Amino acid sequence: MAYVYGTTEWEEAFEGLVGDLSEVEKPPYIMGTPAWIGAYRKLIQEDETYRRLARGWEGSVVIHILPEPGVGLEDDMYLMLDLWNGECRSVRLVPRSVGEEGDYVLTADYHRWKQVMTGELDATKGMIQGKIRLKGNLPTIVRYAKAATRLTELVGMVDTIFLDEIPPEEVEAFKPWVDFIREEFSLSD
């Protein structure tokens, strides 16, 4: 039975999955998996610097990663951060319909996001240079550029295995798990 996004059951099941996998899986985590999401969320929630820099910033930020079949990313990936006045209320995978409605939707290909996550590209500069497309209010992002930079610094602190670093046979073995998550949590729409 697939959970319907936006319901209490979906929230509880997703949080349960993140919690369970965070206890069982050990770093490094595969980028975008529930355990990786849990590690990233925890870093944001515990970071006093982010909390101070983001005071006054409200809304959802969606990281939209375009498909990259060569690394095993068959479909668009939408990672939503629910941010409110310096607090991170949640980080979760969301279906396209929800991701596209985020307050700020940042879109780029997988390799560009890897550059951001490894510190090779500053996300704000990437938006200004057109390397990352932004749907949302650029002046607000610029006003909170230090908070946005801190979010990318924090994601860089997650001990991550990037998809293009996984041997092809392991990617193939991992695909059924990805399909299960997408189906179980109604991420394909």
Summary of the structure (lengths in Angstrom):
residues: 189
radius of gyration: 15.7
end to end distance: 15.8
largest distance: 46.0
contacts: 572
relative contact order: 0.18
helix: 50%
strand: 20%
